[in-house]
Amino acid sequence: MTTTRRDALRLASLFSVAAATPVLAQANNGGAWPNRPVKIIVPWPAGGPGDLFARALAREFSPRFGQPFVVENRTGATGTVGIQYVARSAPDGYTLLLPNLTAFIGSVVALGDAVQFDPLRDFTSIGIFVESASVLWAHPSLGVETFEQLLTRARDSSKPRVAFGTTGSGSVSEQSVEQLARHYALDLVKVPYRGTAPQVTDLVAGHVQIGSSDFPTAAPHYRDGRLRPVLIIGRHRLSELPDVPTSADLGLTEPDFTIWNGLFAPAGTPAPIVERLREGLAAAVRTEALRALTDGNGNRAVLQSGAEVTARLQRELESRRAFARGVDAVSG
């Protein structure tokens, strides 16, 4: 029988779990967890939305659980570097993951066998706690103020091709623009970045002409006139941008590119620890500090866990795989 790389990694994970057995037994038998600092791994650079959510959670969790919760950014390969690190970690409650839709779902579909984790098999959900709309922004140098004007400019073969920034293979910033390019027959230049923050920095500088991001990250540049919103990536208009149409308004409803952020633990983490973390998350999302991040500014507070999260992940994987096969799922 041939042993694949993924099989080898699974065996390594099993050995690490076996080595951690005394820790797991202690966690199950007396509520000793946590008795040392807990890491929250963010698979994106500092300064992006996931990093901000993780640091806000850490500030709420540390006094609640009596130990420091420390945010660690492990970036690369559209978020998969950090995710694979947590997938291989001991399921003892001391290493948690805060991924988003792109890193957890988009990368699995886009990168295929290069991804050495399964979001359904290798993780236990603590909860999805926020949904965010993306905005497609244009740099003023492009000379467009509406989506229709963007289409006209992108189709003008007498001018240089329009470059768009992405946060990597399978990201919402990549696939949402590819969906538009496919549907409207646009020839665009793709420029990858390691995360939202550096992508927006280069977009503001004019190194790329269009790109999508969550609203809060780019809002200061919009208010200063350095970026122009042309489309909301998703189903619902933003109260902050009421006149900007959505991709659903264009008939583009699948895949649903609504971005979420959530907290996960390695599969096999003891149920008592998972339950305490779920209780802590439910309490944290009700605090003013978290609500300041998750309510408004293009964000919406939610709280999903357990079977509800599993069903959502399965649905999103199927939708993304259909899109990757070239199914342009346009309603009507």
MARTORLO-536483 format. One line per 3 residues: number of its first residue (from 0); for each residue y, x, z of C-alpha. Coordinates in pm, 1 decimal. Each point is the difference from the previous one (the first is absolute). Example, Ala and Ser with C-alpha at 12.3 -4.5 7.8 and 13.67 -1.06 7.14 Angstrom:
<fimis>
0> -450.0/1230.0/780.0 ~ 344.0/137.0/-66.0 $
</fimis>
This chain:
<fimis>
0> 0.0/0.0/0.0 ~ 344.7/135.1/-92.4 ~ 260.7/11.4/275.7 $
3> 348.9/-85.6/-121.5 ~ 320.4/136.7/149.3 ~ 71.1/-342.0/150.3 $
6> -347.4/-4.6/162.0 ~ 63.5/344.6/144.8 ~ 328.9/-112.9/145.1 $
9> -164.7/-305.7/152.4 ~ -263.0/223.4/162.9 ~ 274.3/224.7/135.5 $
12> 171.2/-305.0/141.6 ~ -321.9/-109.8/170.9 ~ -38.6/343.2/159.2 $
15> 360.1/-14.5/125.9 ~ -67.9/-342.8/151.1 ~ -311.0/133.5/170.8 $
18> 200.9/288.3/145.4 ~ 250.2/-251.1/133.8 ~ -265.8/-216.0/171.8 $
21> 102.6/93.3/358.1 ~ 357.7/-98.8/-78.4 ~ -110.7/-331.1/-150.8 $
24> -224.8/-73.7/295.7 ~ 285.1/68.8/240.1 ~ 229.5/-231.2/-198.9 $
27> -259.5/-276.1/8.8 ~ -84.9/34.7/366.0 ~ 323.7/15.9/191.9 $
30> 308.7/-53.6/-205.4 ~ 85.2/371.4/24.1 ~ 174.7/-16.4/-334.9 $
33> 256.1/137.4/-46.1 ~ -6.3/306.1/221.7 ~ 175.1/231.0/-249.1 $
36> 250.5/-33.0/-286.0 ~ -84.2/-226.4/-294.7 ~ 89.2/95.5/-357.5 $
39> 128.1/-249.7/-257.4 ~ -54.2/150.8/-343.1 ~ 251.5/-100.6/-267.3 $
42> -114.9/101.7/-351.2 ~ 359.8/17.1/-128.9 ~ 294.1/234.6/63.0 $
45> 241.0/-46.2/289.0 ~ 287.8/-235.7/-66.4 ~ -187.9/-260.4/-200.4 $
48> -70.5/-356.2/118.0 ~ -350.6/71.1/131.8 ~ 131.8/292.4/201.2 $
51> 274.1/-217.7/152.4 ~ -249.1/-273.9/92.0 ~ -238.1/253.8/155.2 $
54> 270.1/160.8/213.9 ~ 119.0/-340.0/119.8 ~ -357.3/-92.5/97.0 $
57> -46.9/334.1/174.8 ~ 309.2/-65.8/212.8 ~ -142.9/-336.6/104.1 $
60> -358.9/118.0/54.4 ~ 74.3/312.3/207.3 ~ 128.6/-179.5/312.8 $
63> -241.8/-290.6/-46.6 ~ -310.7/221.2/-2.1 ~ 130.6/279.4/222.5 $
66> -58.7/282.1/-248.6 ~ 210.4/144.2/-284.3 ~ -60.2/-148.1/-344.0 $
69> 94.7/273.0/-246.5 ~ 76.4/-57.0/-369.2 ~ -142.8/260.5/-236.4 $
72> 80.9/0.4/-374.1 ~ -295.0/113.0/-214.0 ~ 109.4/-41.2/-358.8 $
75> -138.2/50.5/-348.1 ~ -204.5/-164.3/-276.0 ~ 170.3/-340.3/26.3 $
78> -69.3/-17.1/371.6 ~ -371.8/73.1/-21.9 ~ 21.5/335.6/181.2 $
81> 107.5/-165.5/323.0 ~ -237.1/-293.3/-39.8 ~ -301.8/224.3/-57.5 $
84> 95.2/201.3/308.2 ~ -17.5/-313.3/215.1 ~ -319.6/-121.6/-169.8 $
87> -168.3/324.7/109.9 ~ 143.1/-7.8/353.4 ~ -204.1/-96.1/304.5 $
90> 21.2/-376.0/64.0 ~ 123.2/48.9/355.1 ~ 342.8/-165.0/-14.7 $
93> 194.9/326.4/-9.7 ~ 68.0/10.1/-375.0 ~ 151.6/-305.9/-165.7 $
96> 130.2/-64.0/-350.8 ~ 307.5/-181.3/-126.9 ~ -52.1/-47.4/-376.7 $
99> 153.1/-239.8/-248.3 ~ -122.0/-190.6/-304.5 ~ 44.6/298.7/-231.1 $
102> -192.8/253.8/204.3 ~ -278.8/-232.6/110.0 ~ -60.8/-207.3/-314.0 $
105> 187.9/138.5/-298.9 ~ -124.6/355.9/40.6 ~ -363.5/-110.5/32.9 $
108> 18.1/-178.5/-334.2 ~ 210.6/260.9/-180.3 ~ -180.4/314.1/117.8 $
111> -359.7/-129.7/2.6 ~ -263.5/247.2/118.7 ~ 266.5/253.0/97.0 $
114> 72.0/-221.6/301.4 ~ -244.4/76.2/278.5 ~ 46.5/-314.0/208.3 $
117> -64.0/-371.5/-21.8 ~ 273.2/-217.6/154.8 ~ -250.2/-272.1/91.6 $
120> -284.8/218.5/127.2 ~ 176.4/290.6/168.7 ~ 268.2/-175.6/205.1 $
123> 52.5/-271.7/259.7 ~ 324.8/-191.9/-24.5 ~ 230.2/-16.6/298.2 $
126> 232.3/-214.5/-206.0 ~ 234.3/-39.1/-295.6 ~ 341.1/-62.5/152.6 $
129> 266.1/6.8/-272.5 ~ 36.3/-91.8/-367.5 ~ 272.2/146.1/-218.8 $
132> 142.6/-80.4/-339.5 ~ 71.0/280.8/-245.4 ~ 314.4/14.6/-207.9 $
135> 20.4/158.9/-344.2 ~ 322.1/203.6/-1.4 ~ 196.6/150.8/-287.5 $
138> 233.6/296.6/17.5 ~ 353.8/-91.3/-113.8 ~ -12.3/268.2/-271.3 $
141> -251.2/-216.1/-184.3 ~ 273.1/-253.8/-59.7 ~ -199.4/-312.3/92.1 $
144> 60.4/-268.0/262.7 ~ -275.7/-253.8/-75.3 ~ -367.3/7.5/-88.3 $
147> 74.2/-129.7/-350.1 ~ 240.8/288.7/-54.0 ~ -266.0/240.8/124.1 $
150> -244.9/-132.7/-259.0 ~ 257.7/45.1/-274.6 ~ 75.0/357.9/107.9 $
153> -366.0/94.9/41.0 ~ -76.8/-125.7/-352.5 ~ 286.6/193.0/-160.2 $
156> -178.3/279.2/-187.1 ~ 331.6/167.5/-83.5 ~ 42.5/101.8/364.4 $
159> -215.1/217.4/230.5 ~ -301.7/-168.6/156.0 ~ 59.5/-149.8/343.1 $
162> -168.2/191.1/283.6 ~ -134.7/-181.8/304.9 ~ -95.4/147.6/334.6 $
165> -327.9/-82.2/172.4 ~ -162.4/91.2/329.2 ~ -329.5/85.5/-171.0 $
168> -307.0/-144.5/-169.9 ~ -71.5/-355.6/104.8 ~ 332.7/-43.3/178.9 $
171> 200.7/-320.2/-26.8 ~ 286.6/205.9/-139.6 ~ -231.2/115.7/-279.6 $
174> -209.8/-306.2/-76.0 ~ 279.1/-258.1/20.9 ~ 199.2/191.1/-263.0 $
177> -313.4/55.2/-207.8 ~ -55.4/-376.1/12.9 ~ 349.8/-51.9/-140.9 $
180> -51.0/271.7/-261.8 ~ -327.6/-156.4/-112.0 ~ 134.9/-352.9/-11.9 $
183> 323.7/87.3/-181.9 ~ -135.7/289.8/-209.7 ~ 230.2/262.5/152.1 $
186> -41.2/376.1/-47.5 ~ 105.2/158.6/329.6 ~ -32.2/346.8/155.9 $
189> -182.4/13.2/334.7 ~ 114.6/250.1/267.5 ~ -218.2/18.0/316.1 $
192> 126.0/72.3/353.7 ~ -172.1/53.2/335.4 ~ 162.4/-300.9/164.7 $
195> 273.4/-262.5/-5.2 ~ 268.7/212.3/164.6 ~ -5.9/287.3/-254.3 $
198> -31.9/-246.1/-288.0 ~ 311.2/-192.0/106.8 ~ 187.8/327.8/56.5 $
201> -61.8/104.5/-360.3 ~ 77.8/-348.6/-129.6 ~ 338.7/5.7/174.3 $
204> 62.5/344.9/-147.6 ~ -77.5/-132.0/-348.3 ~ -302.3/223.9/-61.9 $
207> -192.7/-318.4/-88.4 ~ 167.9/-315.9/-128.7 ~ -205.8/-276.4/162.1 $
210> -240.7/-32.7/290.6 ~ -114.8/-247.6/261.6 ~ 9.6/20.3/377.3 $
213> 16.2/-220.6/304.3 ~ 345.0/-149.8/51.6 ~ 98.9/178.1/327.2 $
216> -60.7/350.3/-138.7 ~ 234.1/-50.3/-295.2 ~ 240.6/-258.0/145.5 $
219> 267.3/253.0/108.6 ~ 12.2/139.4/-354.6 ~ 23.2/-350.5/-143.8 $
222> 288.2/-86.7/230.1 ~ 176.7/321.8/-102.1 ~ -41.6/-88.4/-369.3 $
225> -237.3/287.8/-72.7 ~ -296.9/-225.2/-90.7 ~ -19.7/-336.1/-175.3 $
228> -275.5/-257.1/71.2 ~ -152.3/-151.0/-314.1 ~ -326.5/-160.5/117.4 $
231> -185.7/-99.1/318.0 ~ -365.7/109.3/-18.3 ~ -180.5/-298.1/149.2 $
234> -1.1/-375.9/36.1 ~ 309.4/-71.8/209.7 ~ 367.3/72.3/-48.8 $
237> 183.2/195.3/266.3 ~ 277.9/-165.3/196.2 ~ 190.0/328.1/-33.6 $
240> -28.7/-16.7/-382.6 ~ -11.6/-373.5/-79.2 ~ 91.4/36.1/-367.8 $
243> -258.7/266.1/-82.0 ~ -313.6/-151.1/-162.0 ~ -356.9/70.7/111.7 $
246> -293.8/119.5/-205.8 ~ -151.9/-342.7/69.6 ~ 303.9/-154.2/-171.5 $
249> -110.0/195.7/-307.7 ~ -352.9/-141.5/26.7 ~ -149.7/319.6/145.5 $
252> -190.3/-117.1/308.1 ~ -315.5/213.8/12.5 ~ -54.9/248.3/145.4 $
255> 215.9/-100.3/293.3 ~ 203.7/313.5/70.8 ~ 131.3/-118.1/337.2 $
258> -13.0/313.6/216.1 ~ -146.6/-16.3/348.0 ~ -24.5/250.0/283.4 $
261> -272.3/-16.3/262.1 ~ -175.2/189.1/277.4 ~ -366.7/102.3/-30.9 $
264> -260.6/198.0/194.9 ~ -313.5/176.7/-125.9 ~ -303.9/-226.6/-34.6 $
267> -209.7/4.9/314.7 ~ 293.8/16.1/240.2 ~ -116.6/-180.9/318.2 $
270> 89.7/-369.0/4.2 ~ 185.9/20.6/335.2 ~ 235.4/262.2/-143.9 $
273> 53.9/-201.3/-318.1 ~ 77.8/-310.4/204.0 ~ 250.4/183.0/220.2 $
276> 172.2/139.2/-307.9 ~ 13.8/-345.7/-158.1 ~ 156.7/-138.3/316.3 $
279> 247.9/287.6/0.8 ~ 88.0/-57.9/-366.0 ~ 50.4/-373.4/56.9 $
282> 234.6/79.1/288.1 ~ 185.9/270.6/-193.7 ~ 80.8/-218.7/-300.8 $
285> 175.6/-243.9/233.1 ~ 238.1/263.3/137.4 ~ 357.8/26.3/-119.2 $
288> -57.0/359.6/-112.2 ~ -280.4/-95.3/-239.5 ~ 159.9/-322.6/-114.4 $
291> 308.6/195.7/-98.2 ~ -224.0/177.9/-253.1 ~ -236.7/-279.0/-101.2 $
294> 238.2/-296.6/-32.4 ~ 248.5/-2.4/-286.6 ~ 97.4/291.6/-223.3 $
297> -274.6/-102.3/-239.3 ~ -264.8/-0.8/274.9 ~ -193.1/-285.0/156.8 $
300> -188.8/21.3/329.8 ~ -364.1/-113.3/-15.1 ~ -303.6/52.4/221.7 $
303> -344.9/8.2/-157.2 ~ -316.6/158.8/135.0 ~ -378.0/-13.7/-14.8 $
306> -156.0/-221.9/-267.0 ~ 339.9/-97.1/-138.8 ~ 78.5/362.8/-80.8 $
309> -347.1/56.4/-146.5 ~ 40.2/-296.8/-233.5 ~ 343.6/120.3/-105.5 $
312> -125.4/351.6/-77.9 ~ -290.7/-136.4/-204.0 ~ 232.7/-225.4/-200.4 $
315> 246.5/280.3/-67.2 ~ -272.6/242.1/-107.9 ~ -136.1/-252.5/-250.1 $
318> 346.2/-74.4/-139.6 ~ 92.1/367.4/-36.5 ~ -331.7/82.1/-166.6 $
321> 54.9/-277.8/-252.0 ~ 344.8/140.0/-71.8 ~ -140.4/350.7/-38.4 $
324> -246.6/-131.1/-258.3 ~ 295.3/-104.5/-209.4 ~ 8.0/-366.1/96.0 $
327> 365.1/-97.0/-28.9 ~ -16.2/-290.1/243.7 ~ 304.5/-197.4/-108.2 $
330> 15.4/-358.5/117.2 ~ 22.0/-274.3/-261.3 $
</fimis>
